[in-house]
Amino acid sequence: MKTKKSIQKHKIIKFGIIFVLLCGVFYWITSRGYFGFVDNYTATMLGFLLQVFGLQPTVQSNLVTEDGFSVRIVSECSPIFIFILFSSFVLAYPTSWEKKAIGLLFGIPSLFTVNVLRLLVVFLTGLHYPAYFEHVHTYFWQTFIIVLIFVACLAWLRLVVMVNTRNTPITFLIRFIAFSSVPFLLWLYLDKGYAVMTLHVAEFLLHRMGYHMHLIPDPNIMVYSSTFNLITFTALVLATQAIERSTKIKALVIGLPLMIMIEVVRVVYQFLAQLQVPHAFEIMFAAQHINQYFLPFALWVAFTYRDVFKRARTHICPICGEEVVGMEEHVRKKHGKKALKKEEVKAVLELEAEKADFVSMMVEKLHLGGVMERIRNVLKRIKEKK
């Protein structure tokens, strides 16, 4: 007979496998250029917002130009990688298809909107304050994108799936900004040293592979954007209230060296790509995207799984502090009917009812119940035929 612990472990393993497979499939589709239209559409929306601010930008394909300043919207700027991580998380998470559909229908447009606003801030900075463009672009490029995905996932878990995670989306965002701001400013002065270190290690590995090259940093590069994933991951871990201090240290001890190793691999294959070594270019970009987006997200899920994979509708009893499903029944049985009249208990019960009403309303408004029922019937008939 399976215990609750073994069932939970099975769910987590299944989630991990599905999540990685979905990320791999979506990334493969993206690398083939099938989502190139998203870059162009993002550029169009950015141009529209600039017009709202009284500017007259020129938009050509994925290039936005205004008063001599130009920005090209590539995959890293568009919401492609945001969509990949958020969609993979939602689709892999063990919950009903109705709740997954609500997450995707509301999450993807919201993420797209916030991403365009992010690009607006970066573009206006480059246009009016060009000296700060690289710094703002670096922070709002990788750091902000990652926390945006986390906030979206937490919001979906709390509002739709009704998993009472310890971090709320807003508090997590505030804590992340607090923990990332000062280290980010310090890293602006340290990133070149880190880049030189990775170049020395990459040079050693290239020599061992038979390529005798002397690697030096590019003097034209002001900020090494690819190195800031270390700051992003550190801030994510420190901002998460659901894990203990010892677990945070463990996450950093495992995660940071792993990221440094992948960065060295990226640098090695960057130079091999210049020598036109087969598949070096693809490996370089894969390592870059894994290190910047997928690895920080995956490591966070791995170390916060107890909080993320709580049973739906779990709440902390305000009287005894126990985690329970079905607060009203728990309070009545353990603390008596009179305890239900306490204000703190009423607040939890009202919150529980509001969330349940919200999900029911979304399913009804979007007619998801009937759609999902038809899909289940089709799948059932296919199984019966087999």
C-alpha positions as CSV (number, residue, x, y, z in Angstrom):
1,M,0.0,0.0,0.0
2,K,1.3,3.4,-1.0
3,T,1.9,5.9,1.7
4,K,1.2,9.7,1.4
5,K,4.9,10.3,1.2
6,S,5.5,7.9,-1.7
7,I,2.5,9.3,-3.5
8,Q,3.9,12.8,-3.1
9,K,7.3,11.7,-4.3
10,H,5.8,10.1,-7.3
11,K,3.9,13.3,-8.2
12,I,7.1,15.4,-7.9
13,I,9.1,13.0,-10.0
14,K,6.4,12.9,-12.6
15,F,6.2,16.7,-12.6
16,G,10.0,17.0,-13.1
17,I,10.0,14.6,-16.0
18,I,7.1,16.3,-17.8
19,F,8.4,19.8,-17.1
20,V,11.9,19.0,-18.6
21,L,10.3,17.3,-21.6
22,L,7.9,20.2,-22.3
23,C,10.8,22.7,-21.9
24,G,12.9,20.7,-24.3
25,V,10.1,20.4,-26.9
26,F,9.2,24.1,-26.7
27,Y,12.8,25.1,-26.9
28,W,13.3,22.9,-30.0
29,I,10.3,24.5,-31.7
30,T,11.7,28.0,-30.8
31,S,15.2,27.1,-32.1
32,R,13.7,26.2,-35.5
33,G,12.2,29.7,-35.8
34,Y,8.6,28.8,-35.6
35,F,7.9,31.5,-33.0
36,G,9.7,34.3,-34.9
37,F,6.5,36.1,-35.4
38,V,6.3,36.8,-31.6
39,D,9.5,39.0,-31.9
40,N,7.8,41.0,-34.6
41,Y,4.6,41.4,-32.7
42,T,6.4,42.4,-29.6
43,A,8.2,45.1,-31.6
44,T,4.9,46.3,-33.0
45,M,3.4,46.6,-29.5
46,L,6.5,48.4,-28.3
47,G,6.1,50.9,-31.2
48,F,2.5,51.4,-30.2
49,L,3.3,52.2,-26.6
50,L,6.0,54.6,-27.7
51,Q,3.4,56.4,-29.8
52,V,1.2,56.7,-26.7
53,F,4.1,58.5,-25.0
54,G,4.1,61.0,-27.9
55,L,7.0,59.5,-29.9
56,Q,7.1,58.6,-33.6
57,P,9.1,55.3,-33.8
58,T,9.8,53.4,-37.0
59,V,9.0,49.7,-36.7
60,Q,10.5,47.4,-39.4
61,S,10.0,43.7,-38.6
62,N,11.7,43.3,-35.2
63,L,13.6,46.6,-35.3
64,V,12.3,49.6,-33.4
65,T,14.0,53.0,-34.1
66,E,13.4,56.5,-32.7
67,D,15.6,59.5,-33.1
68,G,18.7,57.5,-34.1
69,F,18.3,55.0,-31.2
70,S,17.5,51.4,-32.3
71,V,16.6,48.2,-30.5
72,R,16.2,44.8,-32.2
73,I,13.7,42.5,-30.5
74,V,15.2,39.0,-30.4
75,S,14.1,35.9,-28.6
76,E,15.7,37.0,-25.3
77,C,13.7,40.2,-25.4
78,S,10.4,38.8,-26.5
79,P,8.3,36.7,-24.0
80,I,9.2,33.4,-25.7
81,F,11.3,32.0,-22.8
82,I,8.8,33.4,-20.3
83,F,6.1,31.5,-22.1
84,I,8.1,28.3,-22.2
85,L,8.8,28.2,-18.5
86,F,5.4,29.3,-17.4
87,S,3.5,27.0,-19.8
88,S,5.7,24.0,-18.9
89,F,5.2,24.6,-15.2
90,V,1.4,24.9,-15.5
91,L,1.0,22.0,-17.9
92,A,3.3,19.7,-15.8
93,Y,1.8,20.6,-12.4
94,P,-0.6,17.9,-11.0
95,T,-4.0,19.7,-11.1
96,S,-7.1,19.7,-13.2
97,W,-7.1,20.7,-16.8
98,E,-9.7,23.4,-16.0
99,K,-7.2,25.1,-13.7
100,K,-4.4,24.7,-16.2
101,A,-6.5,26.3,-18.9
102,I,-7.3,29.3,-16.6
103,G,-3.6,29.7,-15.8
104,L,-2.6,29.8,-19.5
105,L,-5.5,31.9,-20.7
106,F,-4.9,34.6,-18.1
107,G,-1.1,34.1,-17.5
108,I,0.2,34.3,-21.0
109,P,-1.5,37.6,-22.0
110,S,-0.5,39.1,-18.6
111,L,3.1,38.1,-19.0
112,F,3.2,39.5,-22.6
113,T,1.8,42.8,-21.3
114,V,4.3,43.1,-18.5
115,N,7.2,42.2,-20.8
116,V,6.3,44.9,-23.3
117,L,6.2,47.4,-20.4
118,R,9.6,46.1,-19.4
119,L,10.9,46.8,-23.0
120,L,9.3,50.3,-22.9
121,V,11.4,51.2,-19.7
122,V,14.6,49.8,-21.3
123,F,14.0,51.7,-24.6
124,L,13.2,55.0,-23.0
125,T,16.3,54.7,-20.8
126,G,18.4,54.1,-23.9
127,L,16.8,57.0,-25.7
128,H,17.1,59.6,-22.9
129,Y,19.8,58.2,-20.7
130,P,22.2,56.2,-22.9
131,A,24.9,56.0,-20.3
132,Y,22.6,53.8,-18.1
133,F,21.2,51.7,-20.9
134,E,23.5,48.7,-20.4
135,H,22.9,48.6,-16.6
136,V,19.1,48.9,-16.9
137,H,19.0,46.5,-19.9
138,T,20.9,43.9,-17.9
139,Y,18.7,44.1,-14.8
140,F,15.5,44.2,-16.7
141,W,16.7,41.6,-19.2
142,Q,17.4,38.5,-17.2
143,T,16.8,39.4,-13.5
144,F,13.4,40.8,-14.0
145,I,12.3,38.1,-16.5
146,I,13.1,35.4,-14.1
147,V,11.2,36.9,-11.1
148,L,8.3,37.7,-13.4
149,I,7.9,34.0,-14.1
150,F,8.1,33.1,-10.4
151,V,5.5,35.7,-9.5
152,A,3.2,34.4,-12.2
153,C,3.6,30.8,-11.0
154,L,3.0,31.7,-7.4
155,A,-0.1,33.8,-8.4
156,W,-1.5,30.8,-10.3
157,L,-0.8,28.4,-7.5
158,R,-2.5,30.6,-4.8
159,L,-5.4,32.0,-6.8
160,V,-6.4,29.1,-9.0
161,V,-4.9,25.8,-7.8
162,M,-5.4,27.1,-4.2
163,V,-2.1,26.0,-2.9
164,N,-1.4,28.2,0.1
165,T,2.3,28.8,-0.6
166,R,4.2,30.6,2.2
167,N,5.3,33.3,-0.3
168,T,2.6,35.5,-1.8
169,P,3.4,36.9,-5.2
170,I,3.7,40.5,-4.0
171,T,5.9,39.8,-0.9
172,F,8.1,37.5,-3.1
173,L,8.5,40.3,-5.6
174,I,9.4,42.9,-2.9
175,R,11.8,40.5,-1.2
176,F,13.5,39.7,-4.5
177,I,14.0,43.3,-5.4
178,A,15.5,43.9,-1.9
179,F,17.9,41.0,-2.1
180,S,18.9,41.6,-5.7
181,S,19.4,45.4,-5.9
182,V,22.6,45.8,-3.8
183,P,24.3,42.6,-5.1
184,F,23.5,43.7,-8.6
185,L,25.2,47.1,-8.1
186,L,28.2,45.4,-6.6
187,W,28.4,42.8,-9.4
188,L,28.7,45.6,-12.0
189,Y,32.2,46.1,-10.7
190,L,33.0,42.4,-10.2
191,D,31.6,40.8,-13.3
192,K,34.7,41.5,-15.4
193,G,36.8,39.6,-12.9
194,Y,34.4,36.7,-13.1
195,A,34.5,36.8,-16.9
196,V,38.3,36.7,-16.9
197,M,38.3,33.7,-14.5
198,T,35.9,31.8,-16.8
199,L,38.1,32.7,-19.8
200,H,41.2,31.2,-18.1
201,V,39.3,28.0,-17.3
202,A,37.9,27.8,-20.8
203,E,41.4,28.4,-22.2
204,F,42.8,25.6,-20.1
205,L,40.0,23.2,-21.4
206,L,40.6,24.3,-25.0
207,H,44.3,23.5,-24.7
208,R,43.4,20.1,-23.4
209,M,41.2,19.6,-26.4
210,G,44.0,20.5,-28.8
211,Y,43.0,24.1,-29.5
212,H,45.9,26.4,-28.5
213,M,44.2,29.8,-28.0
214,H,44.8,32.8,-25.8
215,L,41.5,34.2,-24.6
216,I,41.2,37.8,-23.4
217,P,38.1,39.8,-22.5
218,D,36.5,42.0,-25.1
219,P,37.5,45.7,-24.2
220,N,34.3,46.9,-25.9
221,I,32.0,45.1,-23.5
222,M,30.9,47.2,-20.6
223,V,28.7,44.7,-18.8
224,Y,28.9,40.9,-19.1
225,S,25.1,40.2,-19.0
226,S,25.5,36.4,-19.0
227,T,27.2,36.5,-15.6
228,F,24.2,38.0,-13.7
229,N,22.4,34.7,-13.4
230,L,24.4,34.2,-10.2
231,I,22.9,37.3,-8.7
232,T,19.4,36.3,-9.9
233,F,19.6,32.8,-8.4
234,T,21.0,34.0,-5.1
235,A,18.2,36.6,-4.8
236,L,15.6,34.0,-5.6
237,V,16.8,31.6,-2.9
238,L,17.2,34.4,-0.3
239,A,13.7,35.8,-1.1
240,T,12.0,32.5,-0.7
241,Q,10.4,32.2,2.8
242,A,9.4,28.6,2.3
243,I,12.8,27.1,2.8
244,E,15.0,27.1,5.9
245,R,18.4,28.8,6.2
246,S,20.3,25.5,6.0
247,T,18.4,24.6,2.8
248,K,19.2,28.0,1.3
249,I,22.9,27.5,1.9
250,K,22.6,24.0,0.4
251,A,20.9,25.5,-2.7
252,L,23.5,28.1,-3.2
253,V,26.4,25.6,-2.6
254,I,24.9,23.3,-5.3
255,G,23.5,25.9,-7.7
256,L,26.2,28.5,-8.0
257,P,29.1,26.1,-8.9
258,L,26.8,24.4,-11.4
259,M,26.0,27.7,-13.1
260,I,29.7,28.5,-13.2
261,M,30.5,25.2,-14.8
262,I,27.8,25.8,-17.5
263,E,29.1,29.3,-18.1
264,V,32.6,27.8,-18.8
265,V,31.0,25.3,-21.2
266,R,29.3,28.2,-23.0
267,V,32.5,30.2,-23.3
268,V,34.4,27.1,-24.6
269,Y,31.8,26.5,-27.3
270,Q,31.6,30.2,-28.2
271,F,35.2,30.0,-29.4
272,L,34.7,26.6,-31.0
273,A,31.8,28.2,-32.9
274,Q,34.2,30.8,-34.3
275,L,36.3,27.9,-35.6
276,Q,33.2,26.5,-37.2
277,V,33.2,23.3,-35.2
278,P,30.0,21.3,-36.0
279,H,27.1,22.0,-33.7
280,A,29.3,24.3,-31.5
281,F,26.9,27.2,-32.1
282,E,23.8,25.3,-31.1
283,I,25.5,24.0,-27.9
284,M,26.7,27.5,-27.0
285,F,23.2,28.9,-27.2
286,A,21.6,26.0,-25.4
287,A,24.1,26.4,-22.5
288,Q,23.4,30.1,-22.4
289,H,19.6,29.7,-22.3
290,I,19.8,26.8,-19.7
291,N,22.0,28.9,-17.5
292,Q,20.0,32.1,-17.8
293,Y,16.4,30.8,-17.6
294,F,15.9,27.1,-17.1
295,L,18.4,26.2,-14.4
296,P,17.5,29.0,-11.9
297,F,13.9,28.1,-12.3
298,A,14.4,24.3,-12.0
299,L,16.7,24.6,-9.0
300,W,14.2,26.9,-7.2
301,V,11.4,24.3,-7.8
302,A,13.7,21.5,-6.6
303,F,14.4,23.2,-3.3
304,T,10.9,24.5,-2.6
305,Y,8.9,21.4,-3.7
306,R,7.4,21.0,-0.2
307,D,5.8,24.4,-0.4
308,V,4.9,24.3,-4.1
309,F,3.4,20.8,-4.0
310,K,1.3,21.2,-1.0
311,R,-2.2,19.7,-1.2
312,A,-4.7,22.2,-2.7
313,R,-6.8,24.1,-0.1
314,T,-4.2,23.6,2.6
315,H,-4.3,26.3,5.2
316,I,-2.6,27.0,8.5
317,C,-4.9,26.7,11.4
318,P,-4.8,30.1,13.2
319,I,-5.4,28.4,16.6
320,C,-3.0,25.4,16.7
321,G,-0.7,26.2,13.6
322,E,-1.4,22.8,12.0
323,E,-1.5,22.5,8.2
324,V,-5.0,21.2,7.3
325,V,-7.3,20.7,4.4
326,G,-10.9,21.6,5.3
327,M,-10.4,24.3,7.9
328,E,-14.1,24.3,9.1
329,E,-14.1,20.6,9.8
330,H,-10.7,20.7,11.5
331,V,-11.7,23.6,13.8
332,R,-15.1,22.0,14.7
333,K,-13.5,18.7,15.6
334,K,-10.4,19.8,17.3
335,H,-11.3,23.2,18.9
336,G,-15.1,23.0,19.1
337,K,-17.9,24.9,17.4
338,K,-17.4,28.0,19.4
339,A,-13.9,28.4,17.9
340,L,-15.5,29.0,14.5
341,K,-16.7,32.4,15.7
342,K,-13.2,33.6,16.3
343,E,-12.2,36.4,13.9
344,E,-9.0,34.8,12.8
345,V,-10.8,31.6,11.9
346,K,-13.5,33.5,10.1
347,A,-10.9,35.3,8.0
348,V,-9.3,31.9,6.9
349,L,-12.8,30.5,6.0
350,E,-13.7,33.6,4.0
351,L,-10.5,33.4,2.1
352,E,-11.0,29.7,1.4
353,A,-14.6,30.4,0.1
354,E,-13.5,33.4,-2.1
355,K,-10.8,31.3,-3.8
356,A,-13.3,28.5,-4.5
357,D,-15.8,30.9,-5.9
358,F,-13.2,32.5,-8.1
359,V,-12.2,29.2,-9.8
360,S,-15.8,28.1,-10.2
361,M,-16.7,31.5,-11.8
362,M,-13.7,31.2,-14.2
363,V,-14.6,27.7,-15.2
364,E,-18.3,28.7,-15.8
365,K,-17.5,32.0,-17.6
366,L,-15.0,30.3,-20.0
367,H,-17.2,27.2,-20.5
368,L,-14.2,25.1,-19.5
369,G,-16.2,22.5,-17.8
370,G,-18.0,21.4,-20.9
371,V,-14.9,21.6,-23.1
372,M,-12.9,19.5,-20.7
373,E,-15.7,17.0,-20.3
374,R,-15.9,16.5,-24.1
375,I,-12.1,16.0,-24.2
376,R,-12.3,13.4,-21.5
377,N,-15.1,11.6,-23.3
378,V,-13.1,11.5,-26.6
379,L,-10.0,10.1,-24.7
380,K,-12.2,7.5,-23.0
381,R,-13.6,6.3,-26.4
382,I,-10.1,6.1,-27.8
383,K,-9.0,3.9,-24.9
384,E,-12.1,1.7,-25.3
385,K,-11.4,1.1,-29.0
386,K,-7.9,0.0,-28.2
